[in-house]
Amino acid sequence: MTASNLEALAAELAESARSAGLKLGSTPADVRTRAIFALARRLRDATHELLGANARDLQAAAVSGLAAPMQKRLLLDEKKIDAMARAVEDIARQSDAVGQVLDSYRRTDGLLIEKVRVPVGSVLFVYESRPNVTTDAAALCLRSGNAVILRGGKEAIECNRVLSRVIAQSLRDAELDPRTVQVVETTDRALLPLLLKQDRSIDVVIPRGGHSLIRVVVDEARMPVLKHFDGNCHLYIDASPPALDEVIKVVVNAKTSYPGGAVCNAVEHVLVHRASVGMIEPLTTALRAKDVEVRGCETTIRHAGVRAGEVVPAVESDWAAEYLAFIVGIKVVDSLDEAIDHINRFGSHHTDGILSTDERAIDAFVKQVDSASVMVNASTRLADGGEFGLGAEIGISTDKLHARGPMGAADLCTYKWIVRGAGHLRG
């Protein structure tokens, strides 16, 4: 597309989202619910078409050299498509956040003041890879009363073109404006910077993907950004840990429960209190049995008890790394305070956890670790919208404003003040 055509497309998408969002915000909940259920139904009906599109995406991914873990995330089958539909249905069944009264009080002079939850308005969602993210985001925005522009990556463009038609049909089924959810069907990278300039029409942008994508959005967006940033997650094994079997199960699950470890809530680093170094050897053995590469500090290597070379010496840059692979760093620390300081310095404020039986240590960790989700004797992989009971999520925010952690429908809302008087004046 020419530059002028791309500029026109960006403006049209943004203006359409703004217009559709204003209408959707006052649309009754049952109408939006009907559209979401229609999406699930039409998604199942399009199974054969989606599988064909996915095959084309996978073929293109192989030719382009897309990393194997990313290709696995891209893969669809009938079971996964049904899971996508069920996730959409779960969102349809959620209570509606729009219109909830968050606070209400009446002044002594009779003036009624209410704080009411309302949609943000129009959302630009920029993401990569998995086709299920497209339907999750569409359903979440409908549930929260927001219009959305869905800018997926080229990896899933064939699937997203099919999903664009499926979503539009679902909106028509509920007699909603098909521009309420707009799936961008061009892979031209020059379009994104133009969309990021549409701050008069787009209220917020949510990027979800690799570091480079998010950095581009943060640097170029003129509207507020809700970042789904890095996932350098930690588990700290305290001086008074749970039983060895529990520790190993939690750490191994946190690293290996997703193929290749290529998810943002996989643990990347394990900190071990010096009093618990006896756990390093069996923990290392369990991780190596799952084909996890272990990178350790000098003390870790001394206590690992494995053949030379099976634990790779860690370098300083390791501690800030998000590996997104079957790699884990292990570092021995002298105290709880050192563990907390390390996490707050090198972590990404996504998800960090403590394995301990000491309530005082747990309390200090929970209060002092500056992360969106803090786990106590649990896998970091549980930091997820579905696991938290939110249904699907549009992302996991590592920001502090306006949302933090897994973001469900309610997190796509803001609020307004409604003041009801009877000729009240300010004195």
C-alpha positions as CSV (number, residue, x, y, z in Angstrom):
1,M,0.0,0.0,0.0
2,T,1.2,3.6,-0.7
3,A,2.0,5.9,2.2
4,S,-1.1,8.0,1.5
5,N,-3.3,4.9,1.5
6,L,-1.9,3.7,4.8
7,E,-2.5,7.1,6.3
8,A,-6.1,7.0,5.1
9,L,-6.5,3.5,6.5
10,A,-5.2,4.4,9.9
11,A,-7.5,7.4,10.1
12,E,-10.5,5.4,9.0
13,L,-9.8,2.6,11.5
14,A,-9.4,5.0,14.4
15,E,-12.4,7.1,13.5
16,S,-14.6,4.0,13.0
17,A,-13.5,2.7,16.4
18,R,-14.3,5.9,18.1
19,S,-17.8,6.1,16.6
20,A,-18.5,2.5,17.3
21,G,-17.2,2.7,20.8
22,L,-19.5,5.6,21.7
23,K,-22.5,3.5,20.6
24,L,-21.3,0.3,22.2
25,G,-20.8,1.9,25.6
26,S,-24.5,2.5,25.9
27,T,-25.6,-0.8,24.4
28,P,-27.5,-3.1,26.8
29,A,-25.5,-6.0,28.3
30,D,-27.7,-8.7,26.8
31,V,-27.0,-7.4,23.3
32,R,-23.3,-7.6,23.8
33,T,-23.7,-11.0,25.4
34,R,-25.6,-12.2,22.4
35,A,-22.8,-11.1,20.1
36,I,-20.2,-12.9,22.2
37,F,-22.2,-16.2,22.1
38,A,-22.7,-15.7,18.4
39,L,-18.9,-15.4,18.0
40,A,-18.4,-18.8,19.8
41,R,-21.0,-20.5,17.6
42,R,-19.6,-19.1,14.4
43,L,-16.1,-19.9,15.5
44,R,-17.0,-23.6,15.7
45,D,-18.7,-23.4,12.3
46,A,-15.5,-22.0,10.8
47,T,-13.3,-24.9,12.1
48,H,-12.5,-26.3,8.6
49,E,-11.8,-22.9,7.2
50,L,-9.6,-22.0,10.1
51,L,-7.6,-25.2,9.9
52,G,-6.8,-24.4,6.2
53,A,-5.8,-20.9,7.1
54,N,-3.6,-22.1,9.9
55,A,-1.8,-24.6,7.6
56,R,-0.9,-21.6,5.3
57,D,0.3,-19.6,8.3
58,L,2.5,-22.6,9.6
59,Q,3.9,-23.1,6.1
60,A,4.9,-19.4,5.9
61,A,6.3,-19.6,9.5
62,A,8.5,-22.5,8.6
63,V,9.8,-20.7,5.5
64,S,10.6,-17.5,7.4
65,G,12.4,-19.4,10.1
66,L,10.0,-18.6,13.0
67,A,11.4,-20.1,16.2
68,A,10.0,-23.6,17.0
69,P,8.3,-22.5,20.3
70,M,6.5,-19.7,18.4
71,Q,5.4,-22.2,15.7
72,K,3.9,-24.4,18.5
73,R,2.0,-21.4,19.9
74,L,0.6,-20.7,16.4
75,L,-0.6,-24.3,15.8
76,L,-4.4,-24.9,15.7
77,D,-6.4,-28.2,15.7
78,E,-10.0,-28.9,16.3
79,K,-9.5,-29.3,20.0
80,K,-7.8,-25.8,20.2
81,I,-10.6,-24.2,18.2
82,D,-13.2,-25.6,20.5
83,A,-11.1,-24.3,23.4
84,M,-11.2,-20.9,21.8
85,A,-15.0,-21.1,21.5
86,R,-15.3,-22.2,25.1
87,A,-13.1,-19.3,26.3
88,V,-15.4,-16.9,24.4
89,E,-18.4,-18.5,26.0
90,D,-16.9,-18.1,29.5
91,I,-16.5,-14.4,28.8
92,A,-20.1,-14.2,27.6
93,R,-21.3,-15.6,31.0
94,Q,-19.3,-13.1,33.1
95,S,-21.2,-10.5,35.0
96,D,-21.2,-7.2,33.2
97,A,-18.8,-4.6,34.6
98,V,-20.3,-1.6,32.7
99,G,-22.6,0.5,34.8
100,Q,-21.4,-0.9,38.2
101,V,-21.6,1.7,40.9
102,L,-18.2,1.7,42.6
103,D,-19.1,4.2,45.2
104,S,-22.2,6.2,46.2
105,Y,-22.9,8.8,48.8
106,R,-25.3,11.6,49.5
107,R,-24.2,14.9,50.9
108,T,-26.1,16.5,53.8
109,D,-27.8,18.9,51.4
110,G,-29.2,16.0,49.4
111,L,-26.7,16.0,46.5
112,L,-26.1,12.4,45.3
113,I,-22.6,11.6,44.1
114,E,-21.9,8.2,42.3
115,K,-18.7,6.7,40.9
116,V,-19.7,4.5,38.0
117,R,-17.7,2.0,35.9
118,V,-17.7,2.8,32.2
119,P,-15.8,1.6,29.1
120,V,-12.5,3.1,28.1
121,G,-14.0,3.7,24.7
122,S,-11.7,2.7,21.8
123,V,-8.8,0.3,22.2
124,L,-5.9,-0.5,19.9
125,F,-4.5,-3.9,20.7
126,V,-1.2,-4.9,19.1
127,Y,-0.1,-8.5,19.5
128,E,1.8,-11.4,18.0
129,S,1.3,-15.0,17.0
130,R,-1.6,-17.0,18.7
131,P,-4.9,-16.9,16.9
132,N,-6.8,-17.4,20.1
133,V,-5.7,-14.0,21.3
134,T,-7.8,-12.4,18.5
135,T,-11.0,-14.0,19.7
136,D,-10.2,-13.5,23.4
137,A,-9.6,-9.8,22.8
138,A,-12.7,-9.3,20.7
139,A,-14.9,-11.0,23.3
140,L,-13.3,-9.1,26.2
141,C,-13.8,-5.7,24.5
142,L,-17.4,-6.6,23.7
143,R,-17.9,-7.6,27.4
144,S,-16.5,-4.3,28.6
145,G,-18.3,-2.2,26.0
146,N,-15.2,-1.1,24.1
147,A,-14.6,-0.9,20.4
148,V,-11.2,-2.4,19.4
149,I,-8.7,-2.4,16.5
150,L,-6.9,-5.7,16.5
151,R,-3.4,-5.5,15.0
152,G,-2.1,-9.1,15.0
153,G,1.3,-10.2,13.7
154,K,2.1,-11.5,10.2
155,E,2.6,-15.0,11.7
156,A,-1.2,-15.5,12.0
157,I,-2.5,-13.3,9.2
158,E,-4.3,-16.0,7.3
159,C,-6.2,-17.1,10.4
160,N,-6.9,-13.5,11.4
161,R,-8.4,-12.8,8.0
162,V,-10.8,-15.7,8.6
163,L,-11.5,-14.5,12.1
164,S,-12.2,-11.0,10.9
165,R,-15.1,-12.3,8.8
166,V,-16.3,-14.5,11.7
167,I,-16.3,-11.6,14.1
168,A,-18.1,-9.3,11.7
169,Q,-20.8,-11.9,11.1
170,S,-21.2,-12.3,14.9
171,L,-21.7,-8.6,15.4
172,R,-24.3,-8.5,12.6
173,D,-26.1,-11.4,14.3
174,A,-26.6,-9.1,17.3
175,E,-27.4,-6.1,15.2
176,L,-24.2,-4.3,16.2
177,D,-22.0,-2.2,14.1
178,P,-19.4,-4.5,12.4
179,R,-16.8,-1.8,12.9
180,T,-17.0,-2.4,16.7
181,V,-14.2,-5.0,16.2
182,Q,-11.9,-4.3,13.4
183,V,-9.2,-6.8,12.5
184,V,-6.3,-5.3,10.5
185,E,-5.8,-7.4,7.4
186,T,-2.6,-5.9,6.1
187,T,0.8,-6.9,7.4
188,D,2.4,-3.6,6.3
189,R,4.6,-2.6,9.2
190,A,4.3,1.1,8.3
191,L,0.7,1.1,9.4
192,L,1.4,0.7,13.1
193,P,3.3,4.1,13.6
194,L,0.4,5.8,11.9
195,L,-2.2,4.1,14.2
196,L,-0.1,5.2,17.2
197,K,-0.6,8.8,16.1
198,Q,-4.4,8.6,16.3
199,D,-4.7,9.9,19.8
200,R,-7.8,11.9,19.0
201,S,-9.8,8.7,18.3
202,I,-8.0,5.9,20.1
203,D,-8.1,6.1,23.9
204,V,-5.5,3.5,24.9
205,V,-3.1,1.1,23.2
206,I,-2.2,-2.3,24.6
207,P,0.9,-4.0,23.2
208,R,1.4,-7.8,23.8
209,G,4.4,-9.5,22.3
210,G,8.2,-9.3,22.2
211,H,10.3,-6.6,23.8
212,S,11.1,-4.9,20.5
213,L,7.4,-4.6,19.6
214,I,6.5,-3.1,23.0
215,R,9.4,-0.7,22.9
216,V,8.2,0.6,19.5
217,V,4.7,1.2,20.9
218,V,6.0,2.9,24.1
219,D,8.3,5.1,22.1
220,E,5.8,6.2,19.4
221,A,2.3,6.1,20.9
222,R,0.6,9.4,21.5
223,M,-2.1,7.8,23.6
224,P,-1.7,6.0,27.0
225,V,0.0,2.6,26.8
226,L,-0.8,-0.4,29.0
227,K,2.3,-2.6,28.7
228,H,2.4,-6.4,28.7
229,F,6.2,-6.2,29.1
230,D,9.0,-8.7,30.0
231,G,8.4,-11.7,32.2
232,N,11.6,-12.1,34.1
233,C,9.9,-14.1,36.9
234,H,11.6,-15.5,40.0
235,L,11.1,-18.1,42.7
236,Y,13.0,-17.7,46.0
237,I,13.7,-20.8,48.1
238,D,13.8,-19.5,51.7
239,A,15.9,-20.6,54.7
240,S,12.8,-22.5,55.9
241,P,11.4,-24.0,52.7
242,P,8.6,-26.6,52.3
243,A,9.5,-30.2,51.7
244,L,12.0,-30.9,48.9
245,D,9.5,-32.7,46.8
246,E,7.1,-29.7,46.9
247,V,9.9,-27.3,46.0
248,I,11.0,-29.4,43.1
249,K,7.4,-29.8,41.8
250,V,6.8,-26.1,41.9
251,V,10.0,-25.0,40.3
252,V,9.8,-27.7,37.5
253,N,6.2,-26.8,36.8
254,A,7.0,-23.1,36.7
255,K,9.7,-23.7,34.1
256,T,8.4,-26.6,32.0
257,S,4.6,-26.7,32.1
258,Y,4.5,-24.9,28.7
259,P,6.5,-26.4,25.8
260,G,9.8,-24.7,25.4
261,G,9.1,-22.4,28.4
262,A,8.2,-19.6,25.9
263,V,5.6,-17.8,28.1
264,C,5.8,-14.7,30.1
265,N,4.9,-16.3,33.4
266,A,7.5,-19.1,33.3
267,V,10.1,-18.8,36.0
268,E,13.4,-17.6,34.6
269,H,15.5,-17.4,37.8
270,V,15.6,-19.3,41.1
271,L,17.2,-17.7,44.2
272,V,18.3,-20.1,47.0
273,H,19.0,-19.0,50.5
274,R,22.4,-20.2,51.6
275,A,20.8,-22.3,54.4
276,S,18.9,-24.3,51.7
277,V,21.8,-25.1,49.3
278,G,21.3,-28.8,50.0
279,M,18.3,-28.5,47.6
280,I,20.4,-27.4,44.7
281,E,21.6,-30.8,43.6
282,P,18.2,-32.6,43.5
283,L,16.6,-29.5,42.0
284,T,19.3,-29.3,39.3
285,T,18.9,-33.0,38.5
286,A,15.1,-32.6,38.2
287,L,15.5,-29.7,35.8
288,R,18.2,-31.4,33.7
289,A,15.9,-34.4,33.4
290,K,13.4,-32.1,31.7
291,D,16.1,-30.8,29.3
292,V,16.4,-27.5,31.0
293,E,19.7,-25.7,30.7
294,V,20.8,-24.5,34.2
295,R,23.0,-21.4,34.5
296,G,24.4,-20.9,38.0
297,C,26.5,-18.7,40.2
298,E,29.8,-20.2,41.5
299,T,28.1,-21.4,44.7
300,T,25.4,-23.1,42.7
301,I,27.9,-24.9,40.6
302,R,29.8,-26.1,43.7
303,H,26.6,-27.6,45.2
304,A,25.0,-28.9,42.0
305,G,26.9,-32.2,42.2
306,V,26.7,-32.9,38.4
307,R,29.3,-33.6,35.8
308,A,31.5,-30.7,34.6
309,G,29.7,-28.5,32.1
310,E,26.1,-29.5,33.0
311,V,25.6,-26.2,34.9
312,V,26.7,-23.3,32.8
313,P,28.5,-20.5,34.7
314,A,26.1,-17.5,34.8
315,V,27.3,-14.0,33.8
316,E,26.0,-10.7,35.1
317,S,23.7,-10.2,32.1
318,D,21.9,-13.5,32.9
319,W,20.1,-12.1,35.9
320,A,18.1,-9.5,33.9
321,A,17.4,-12.0,31.0
322,E,13.9,-13.2,30.0
323,Y,15.0,-16.5,28.3
324,L,11.7,-17.6,26.9
325,A,13.3,-21.0,26.5
326,F,14.1,-24.1,28.6
327,I,16.9,-22.2,30.5
328,V,16.9,-21.2,34.2
329,G,19.4,-19.3,36.2
330,I,20.1,-20.3,39.8
331,K,21.8,-17.9,42.3
332,V,22.6,-18.4,46.0
333,V,21.8,-15.4,48.3
334,D,22.7,-14.8,51.9
335,S,19.4,-13.5,53.1
336,L,15.7,-12.8,52.4
337,D,16.6,-9.1,52.1
338,E,19.2,-9.9,49.4
339,A,16.6,-12.0,47.5
340,I,14.1,-9.1,47.6
341,D,16.6,-6.6,46.5
342,H,17.7,-8.8,43.6
343,I,14.2,-9.3,42.4
344,N,13.3,-5.6,42.6
345,R,16.5,-4.8,40.8
346,F,16.6,-7.4,38.0
347,G,13.0,-8.5,37.8
348,S,10.3,-7.2,35.4
349,H,7.7,-6.7,38.1
350,H,5.5,-9.4,36.4
351,T,5.3,-12.4,38.8
352,D,7.6,-13.5,41.6
353,G,7.2,-16.1,44.3
354,I,8.5,-17.4,47.6
355,L,8.8,-21.0,48.8
356,S,8.8,-20.9,52.6
357,T,7.1,-22.1,55.8
358,D,8.2,-19.0,57.7
359,E,5.2,-16.7,58.0
360,R,7.4,-13.7,58.8
361,A,9.5,-14.2,55.8
362,I,6.4,-14.7,53.6
363,D,4.9,-11.5,55.0
364,A,8.0,-9.5,54.3
365,F,8.4,-10.9,50.8
366,V,4.7,-10.2,49.9
367,K,4.9,-6.6,51.1
368,Q,8.3,-5.7,49.7
369,V,8.5,-7.4,46.3
370,D,7.3,-4.8,43.8
371,S,5.5,-7.1,41.3
372,A,2.0,-7.4,39.8
373,S,1.6,-10.9,41.1
374,V,3.3,-12.4,44.1
375,M,3.1,-16.2,44.7
376,V,3.4,-18.0,48.0
377,N,4.3,-21.7,47.7
378,A,2.9,-21.8,44.2
379,S,4.0,-21.8,40.6
380,T,4.5,-18.6,38.7
381,R,2.6,-20.2,35.8
382,L,-0.6,-19.5,37.8
383,A,-0.4,-15.8,37.0
384,D,-3.0,-15.9,34.4
385,G,-6.5,-14.5,33.8
386,G,-8.1,-17.9,33.6
387,E,-6.4,-19.2,36.7
388,F,-7.4,-16.0,38.6
389,G,-11.0,-16.5,37.7
390,L,-11.1,-13.6,35.3
391,G,-11.7,-15.7,32.2
392,A,-9.5,-14.9,29.2
393,E,-7.1,-11.9,29.6
394,I,-6.1,-9.3,27.1
395,G,-2.7,-9.2,28.7
396,I,-0.7,-9.1,32.0
397,S,0.1,-5.5,32.7
398,T,3.5,-4.8,34.3
399,D,2.5,-1.2,34.8
400,K,0.9,0.2,38.0
401,L,-1.6,2.5,36.3
402,H,-4.3,2.0,35.2
403,A,-4.4,-1.8,35.5
404,R,-1.9,-4.2,37.0
405,G,-1.4,-8.0,36.5
406,P,-3.9,-10.2,34.4
407,M,-6.4,-7.9,32.7
408,G,-9.9,-9.1,32.3
409,A,-13.0,-7.2,31.1
410,A,-13.3,-5.0,34.2
411,D,-9.7,-3.8,33.7
412,L,-10.8,-2.5,30.3
413,C,-13.1,0.0,32.0
414,T,-12.5,3.3,33.7
415,Y,-15.1,5.3,35.6
416,K,-17.0,8.5,35.6
417,W,-18.6,10.7,38.3
418,I,-22.4,11.1,38.1
419,V,-23.8,13.9,40.3
420,R,-27.6,14.2,40.8
421,G,-29.0,17.3,42.3
422,A,-32.2,19.4,42.5
423,G,-31.1,22.8,41.5
424,H,-28.0,22.6,43.7
425,L,-25.6,25.5,43.5
426,R,-22.1,26.1,44.8
427,G,-22.1,28.7,47.6
